[in-house]
């Protein structure tokens, strides 16, 4: 689910690590990240509902009550702990290495922007994503 949201929403790993379930409005299909409202497609809403159900079932199986302010990607069953962005990067790197892929987590938001352009979405619709991503690229030292 983490990788799916990186791809479809264009968020950064830190933004998703800070994401709480109350940032997801299932009724309107809107995700709020850092005061930005992002409309989600029906498939993403369905996946998020299933993931929430999985998290709730896991906590119930352990006899733990979920916190009302639970983090979406919490490593703890009660949802009270935010995941560390570095851990998300490490897990993604291990997954890619096991698959024989040479990919980096920080490139996924750029993929999202590329796909939106290819689909004919107006650049103004997702310009804030591009600006944030480009500013990160420009700040990186050259090798």
Secondary structure, DSSP 8 states (H G I E B T S, - for coil): -HHHHHHHH---HHHHHT-BGGGEETTTTEEEETTEEEE--HHHHHHHHHHHHHHHHHHHHTT----TT-BTT-SSTTS-S---HHHHHHHHHHHHHHHT----GGGHHHHHHHHHHHTT--HHHHHHHHHHHHHHHHHS---
